[in-house]
C-alpha cells in the first residue's frame, strides 16, 4: 500500500495493485493565465499540492500535453518517473457528432459550440483522439501512469471508459488539478475509480476552470 503525506487530516491515497491492470491517473493542467501560456500563482500551488498527493504512487511514466500550461504542471508535480510529451495528450476536439446523434433540444447549442473551431481542428481532433485511446487506455502495459492533459481529452477518455455514446464527451467538465482515475483490467470493462477529485486542494483552489454557475 502506498499513501500520500498526512496533511489537513486527509486519508492516504490507496493504490490498487491488481495484477495486470493499468491505472491511469488523469489530471487537467493547473490554472493557467488568461493567455493560456504558463500557470497563475494559484495554478502553481495547485500543481505542487497535487504532487504531494501523488508523491508515493509508483508511476512508470508521466505523459503530458506539449502545451506550456500542461508541461509546467508536469514539472511542478515533480515526480521521479520520466516525463513524456505527447501530441495525443494535447488540447483538441475529440469527436464531432452529427445533429441526429444529439438530443434535439440541445443539438443547436452543441453544434454552435463546435463550429467555433476551424475545419482543420475539426479534422485533426478525431485522429488524435483515436491515437489517445490506443496510447493511454487498455490493460496492455499494466502499472500506474499519469496523464496531464486538458478538459476535452479527459471527458473523451471518461466517456470511453463508461461506454457512453461518443457525443457525451460534450457534457463533462473537469476542474484544474483535479484527479480522475480509471482502472483497465484484462478481460473486464474499464472501471472509473474517482472523478474530478479535489480533496488535495484547499477550498480557495477548488473549481478553477469550471463554469462559475456550476460550482458546488
KEKEBA-910668 format. One record per residue (C-alpha): residue number from 0; residue in three letters; x, y, z. Coordinates in Angstrom, 3 decimals. Layout:
<kolses>
+-----+------+----------+----------+----------+
! seq ! type !        x !        y !        z !
+-----+------+----------+----------+----------+
! NUM !  ALA !        X !        Y !        Z !
...
+-----+------+----------+----------+----------+
</kolses>
This chain:
<kolses>
+-----+------+----------+----------+----------+
! seq ! type !        x !        y !        z !
+-----+------+----------+----------+----------+
!   0 !  UNK !    0.000 !    0.000 !    0.000 !
!   1 !  UNK !    1.164 !    3.476 !   -0.833 !
!   2 !  UNK !   -0.030 !    6.715 !    0.662 !
!   3 !  UNK !    0.279 !   10.452 !    0.455 !
!   4 !  UNK !    1.754 !   12.584 !    3.232 !
!   5 !  UNK !   -0.679 !   13.209 !    6.077 !
!   6 !  UNK !   -1.895 !   16.797 !    5.721 !
!   7 !  UNK !   -5.139 !   18.587 !    6.534 !
!   8 !  UNK !   -6.487 !   15.344 !    8.010 !
!   9 !  UNK !   -6.935 !   13.567 !    4.655 !
!  10 !  UNK !   -6.714 !    9.813 !    4.342 !
!  11 !  UNK !   -3.743 !    8.365 !    2.423 !
!  12 !  UNK !   -4.238 !    7.743 !   -1.278 !
!  13 !  UNK !   -4.557 !    3.979 !   -1.564 !
!  14 !  UNK !   -3.003 !    2.427 !   -4.648 !
!  15 !  UNK !   -4.635 !   -0.645 !   -6.163 !
!  16 !  UNK !   -2.036 !   -3.235 !   -7.192 !
!  17 !  UNK !   -4.411 !   -5.521 !   -9.161 !
!  18 !  UNK !   -2.293 !   -7.911 !  -11.222 !
!  19 !  UNK !   -2.019 !   -6.953 !  -14.882 !
!  20 !  UNK !   -4.161 !   -3.813 !  -14.567 !
!  21 !  UNK !   -3.263 !   -0.382 !  -15.862 !
!  22 !  UNK !   -4.194 !    2.504 !  -13.590 !
!  23 !  UNK !   -4.499 !    5.761 !  -15.486 !
!  24 !  UNK !   -4.460 !    8.968 !  -13.441 !
!  25 !  UNK !   -5.979 !   11.849 !  -15.394 !
!  26 !  UNK !   -5.273 !   15.468 !  -14.476 !
!  27 !  UNK !   -6.340 !   18.668 !  -16.158 !
!  28 !  UNK !   -3.452 !   21.140 !  -16.078 !
!  29 !  UNK !   -3.442 !   23.602 !  -13.186 !
!  30 !  UNK !   -4.978 !   27.065 !  -13.530 !
!  31 !  UNK !   -3.441 !   28.948 !  -16.452 !
!  32 !  UNK !   -3.015 !   32.646 !  -17.117 !
!  33 !  UNK !   -5.626 !   34.287 !  -19.378 !
!  34 !  UNK !   -3.283 !   33.950 !  -22.364 !
!  35 !  UNK !   -3.089 !   30.188 !  -21.594 !
!  36 !  UNK !    0.694 !   30.319 !  -21.590 !
!  37 !  UNK !    2.080 !   29.480 !  -18.155 !
!  38 !  UNK !    0.304 !   28.971 !  -14.848 !
!  39 !  UNK !   -1.045 !   31.511 !  -12.402 !
!  40 !  UNK !    0.300 !   31.609 !   -8.860 !
!  41 !  UNK !   -2.807 !   29.684 !   -7.773 !
!  42 !  UNK !   -2.124 !   27.189 !  -10.525 !
!  43 !  UNK !    1.415 !   26.612 !   -9.288 !
!  44 !  UNK !    0.055 !   25.971 !   -5.792 !
!  45 !  UNK !   -2.445 !   23.503 !   -7.213 !
!  46 !  UNK !    0.265 !   21.584 !   -9.057 !
!  47 !  UNK !    2.545 !   21.380 !   -6.006 !
!  48 !  UNK !   -0.290 !   20.121 !   -3.790 !
!  49 !  UNK !   -1.257 !   17.526 !   -6.366 !
!  50 !  UNK !    2.359 !   16.417 !   -6.488 !
!  51 !  UNK !    2.296 !   15.919 !   -2.708 !
!  52 !  UNK !   -0.749 !   13.730 !   -3.030 !
!  53 !  UNK !    0.775 !   11.601 !   -5.796 !
!  54 !  UNK !    4.314 !   11.500 !   -4.413 !
!  55 !  UNK !    4.313 !    7.819 !   -3.459 !
!  56 !  UNK !    2.349 !    6.436 !   -6.397 !
!  57 !  UNK !    4.777 !    4.225 !   -8.385 !
!  58 !  UNK !    4.283 !    5.825 !  -11.783 !
!  59 !  UNK !    6.104 !    4.238 !  -14.689 !
!  60 !  UNK !    5.516 !    7.316 !  -16.869 !
!  61 !  UNK !    4.116 !   10.837 !  -16.740 !
!  62 !  UNK !    2.565 !   11.736 !  -20.092 !
!  63 !  UNK !    1.684 !   15.355 !  -20.737 !
!  64 !  UNK !    0.383 !   17.701 !  -23.385 !
!  65 !  UNK !    3.129 !   19.661 !  -25.153 !
!  66 !  UNK !    1.330 !   22.949 !  -24.372 !
!  67 !  UNK !    3.060 !   25.147 !  -21.796 !
!  68 !  UNK !    0.329 !   25.046 !  -19.145 !
!  69 !  UNK !    0.374 !   21.230 !  -19.068 !
!  70 !  UNK !    4.160 !   20.892 !  -19.319 !
!  71 !  UNK !    4.619 !   23.334 !  -16.428 !
!  72 !  UNK !    2.099 !   21.382 !  -14.350 !
!  73 !  UNK !    4.021 !   18.176 !  -15.047 !
!  74 !  UNK !    7.312 !   19.692 !  -13.896 !
!  75 !  UNK !    5.796 !   21.145 !  -10.715 !
!  76 !  UNK !    4.321 !   17.789 !   -9.748 !
!  77 !  UNK !    7.998 !   16.795 !   -9.630 !
!  78 !  UNK !    7.648 !   13.037 !   -9.859 !
!  79 !  UNK !   10.616 !   10.735 !  -10.410 !
!  80 !  UNK !    9.040 !    8.997 !  -13.432 !
!  81 !  UNK !   10.143 !   10.132 !  -16.902 !
!  82 !  UNK !    8.162 !   12.978 !  -18.486 !
!  83 !  UNK !    6.803 !   12.113 !  -21.921 !
!  84 !  UNK !    5.236 !   14.893 !  -24.002 !
!  85 !  UNK !    2.662 !   13.571 !  -26.445 !
!  86 !  UNK !    0.663 !   15.254 !  -29.197 !
!  87 !  UNK !   -2.155 !   12.821 !  -28.425 !
!  88 !  UNK !   -2.341 !   14.365 !  -24.919 !
!  89 !  UNK !   -2.940 !   17.830 !  -26.358 !
!  90 !  UNK !   -5.915 !   20.179 !  -26.434 !
!  91 !  UNK !   -8.297 !   19.304 !  -29.269 !
!  92 !  UNK !  -11.889 !   18.412 !  -30.115 !
!  93 !  UNK !  -12.016 !   14.599 !  -29.971 !
!  94 !  UNK !  -15.284 !   13.957 !  -31.778 !
!  95 !  UNK !  -17.768 !   15.942 !  -33.860 !
!  96 !  UNK !  -21.257 !   14.423 !  -33.697 !
!  97 !  UNK !  -23.921 !   14.623 !  -36.370 !
!  98 !  UNK !  -27.083 !   16.511 !  -35.499 !
!  99 !  UNK !  -29.055 !   13.251 !  -35.408 !
! 100 !  UNK !  -26.718 !   11.910 !  -32.696 !
! 101 !  UNK !  -27.580 !   14.728 !  -30.293 !
! 102 !  UNK !  -30.678 !   15.299 !  -28.158 !
! 103 !  UNK !  -32.978 !   17.506 !  -30.263 !
! 104 !  UNK !  -33.369 !   20.157 !  -27.571 !
! 105 !  UNK !  -29.593 !   20.717 !  -27.224 !
! 106 !  UNK !  -28.310 !   19.986 !  -30.738 !
! 107 !  UNK !  -28.075 !   23.650 !  -31.762 !
! 108 !  UNK !  -26.202 !   24.552 !  -28.571 !
! 109 !  UNK !  -23.526 !   21.882 !  -29.031 !
! 110 !  UNK !  -23.131 !   22.341 !  -32.777 !
! 111 !  UNK !  -22.767 !   26.120 !  -32.400 !
! 112 !  UNK !  -20.010 !   25.497 !  -29.862 !
! 113 !  UNK !  -18.182 !   23.033 !  -32.111 !
! 114 !  UNK !  -18.401 !   25.247 !  -35.174 !
! 115 !  UNK !  -16.257 !   27.859 !  -33.440 !
! 116 !  UNK !  -13.309 !   25.591 !  -34.280 !
! 117 !  UNK !  -11.578 !   25.697 !  -37.662 !
! 118 !  UNK !  -12.139 !   22.937 !  -40.247 !
! 119 !  UNK !   -8.545 !   21.841 !  -39.689 !
! 120 !  UNK !   -9.162 !   21.472 !  -35.936 !
! 121 !  UNK !  -12.340 !   19.503 !  -36.535 !
! 122 !  UNK !  -10.415 !   17.119 !  -38.802 !
! 123 !  UNK !   -7.257 !   16.694 !  -36.703 !
! 124 !  UNK !   -9.016 !   16.218 !  -33.349 !
! 125 !  UNK !  -10.691 !   12.850 !  -34.038 !
! 126 !  UNK !   -7.410 !   11.465 !  -35.383 !
! 127 !  UNK !   -5.584 !   12.466 !  -32.192 !
! 128 !  UNK !   -8.435 !   11.111 !  -30.062 !
! 129 !  UNK !   -8.049 !    7.731 !  -31.760 !
! 130 !  UNK !   -4.316 !    7.828 !  -31.017 !
! 131 !  UNK !   -5.019 !    8.727 !  -27.379 !
! 132 !  UNK !   -7.291 !    5.705 !  -26.938 !
! 133 !  UNK !   -4.615 !    3.456 !  -28.409 !
! 134 !  UNK !   -1.787 !    5.000 !  -26.366 !
! 135 !  UNK !   -3.326 !    5.587 !  -22.946 !
! 136 !  UNK !   -6.164 !    3.085 !  -22.445 !
! 137 !  UNK !   -6.448 !   -0.652 !  -22.002 !
! 138 !  UNK !   -4.506 !   -3.019 !  -19.722 !
! 139 !  UNK !   -1.628 !   -3.687 !  -22.145 !
! 140 !  UNK !    1.152 !   -2.026 !  -20.139 !
! 141 !  UNK !   -0.039 !   -2.565 !  -16.567 !
! 142 !  UNK !    1.276 !   -0.329 !  -13.799 !
! 143 !  UNK !    0.430 !    3.272 !  -12.946 !
! 144 !  UNK !    0.592 !    6.133 !  -15.466 !
! 145 !  UNK !   -0.142 !    9.827 !  -15.054 !
! 146 !  UNK !   -1.633 !   11.833 !  -17.929 !
! 147 !  UNK !   -1.591 !   15.632 !  -17.584 !
! 148 !  UNK !   -3.821 !   16.981 !  -20.295 !
! 149 !  UNK !   -6.865 !   19.163 !  -20.993 !
! 150 !  UNK !  -10.561 !   19.139 !  -20.272 !
! 151 !  UNK !  -11.733 !   17.735 !  -23.605 !
! 152 !  UNK !   -9.450 !   14.689 !  -23.605 !
! 153 !  UNK !  -10.340 !   13.777 !  -20.015 !
! 154 !  UNK !  -14.008 !   13.951 !  -20.986 !
! 155 !  UNK !  -13.336 !   11.748 !  -24.008 !
! 156 !  UNK !  -11.468 !    9.090 !  -22.013 !
! 157 !  UNK !  -14.048 !    9.018 !  -19.209 !
! 158 !  UNK !  -16.836 !    8.683 !  -21.765 !
! 159 !  UNK !  -14.979 !    5.782 !  -23.369 !
! 160 !  UNK !  -14.412 !    4.057 !  -20.012 !
! 161 !  UNK !  -18.148 !    4.211 !  -19.282 !
! 162 !  UNK !  -19.162 !    3.011 !  -22.748 !
! 163 !  UNK !  -21.200 !    6.183 !  -23.309 !
! 164 !  UNK !  -22.058 !    7.459 !  -26.830 !
! 165 !  UNK !  -19.238 !    9.468 !  -28.421 !
! 166 !  UNK !  -21.075 !   12.799 !  -28.208 !
! 167 !  UNK !  -21.293 !   12.556 !  -24.403 !
! 168 !  UNK !  -17.787 !   13.995 !  -24.010 !
! 169 !  UNK !  -19.505 !   17.345 !  -24.551 !
! 170 !  UNK !  -21.329 !   17.058 !  -21.214 !
! 171 !  UNK !  -18.290 !   16.541 !  -18.940 !
! 172 !  UNK !  -16.172 !   19.276 !  -17.374 !
! 173 !  UNK !  -13.038 !   18.810 !  -15.294 !
! 174 !  UNK !  -11.508 !   21.231 !  -12.780 !
! 175 !  UNK !   -7.891 !   22.368 !  -12.840 !
! 176 !  UNK !   -5.564 !   19.964 !  -10.984 !
! 177 !  UNK !   -8.446 !   17.663 !  -10.054 !
! 178 !  UNK !   -7.823 !   13.922 !  -10.185 !
! 179 !  UNK !   -9.691 !   11.243 !  -12.139 !
! 180 !  UNK !   -8.575 !    7.613 !  -12.097 !
! 181 !  UNK !   -9.519 !    4.742 !  -14.386 !
! 182 !  UNK !   -8.517 !    1.095 !  -13.973 !
! 183 !  UNK !   -8.143 !   -1.119 !  -17.038 !
! 184 !  UNK !   -8.143 !   -4.793 !  -16.056 !
! 185 !  UNK !   -7.690 !   -7.678 !  -18.544 !
! 186 !  UNK !  -10.986 !   -9.247 !  -19.649 !
! 187 !  UNK !  -13.125 !   -6.733 !  -17.740 !
! 188 !  UNK !  -14.756 !   -3.403 !  -18.531 !
! 189 !  UNK !  -12.854 !   -0.290 !  -17.508 !
! 190 !  UNK !  -13.635 !    0.985 !  -14.013 !
! 191 !  UNK !  -13.956 !    4.670 !  -13.139 !
! 192 !  UNK !  -12.465 !    4.836 !   -9.641 !
! 193 !  UNK !  -12.546 !    8.592 !   -8.970 !
! 194 !  UNK !  -13.779 !   11.607 !  -10.905 !
! 195 !  UNK !  -12.924 !   15.287 !  -10.509 !
! 196 !  UNK !  -11.477 !   14.708 !   -7.029 !
! 197 !  UNK !  -10.199 !   17.939 !   -5.450 !
! 198 !  UNK !   -9.634 !   16.667 !   -1.903 !
! 199 !  UNK !   -5.911 !   17.544 !   -2.086 !
! 200 !  UNK !   -6.736 !   21.227 !   -2.638 !
! 201 !  UNK !   -7.902 !   23.801 !   -0.069 !
! 202 !  UNK !  -11.297 !   25.330 !   -0.687 !
! 203 !  UNK !   -9.910 !   28.502 !   -2.282 !
! 204 !  UNK !   -8.281 !   26.409 !   -5.021 !
! 205 !  UNK !  -11.410 !   24.384 !   -5.859 !
! 206 !  UNK !  -13.431 !   24.712 !   -9.070 !
! 207 !  UNK !  -10.989 !   26.734 !  -11.180 !
! 208 !  UNK !  -11.542 !   26.080 !  -14.856 !
! 209 !  UNK !  -15.192 !   25.200 !  -14.198 !
! 210 !  UNK !  -18.183 !   27.337 !  -15.273 !
! 211 !  UNK !  -18.871 !   29.768 !  -12.368 !
! 212 !  UNK !  -22.566 !   28.911 !  -12.221 !
! 213 !  UNK !  -21.722 !   25.205 !  -11.740 !
! 214 !  UNK !  -19.697 !   25.449 !   -8.515 !
! 215 !  UNK !  -20.934 !   23.271 !   -5.661 !
+-----+------+----------+----------+----------+
</kolses>
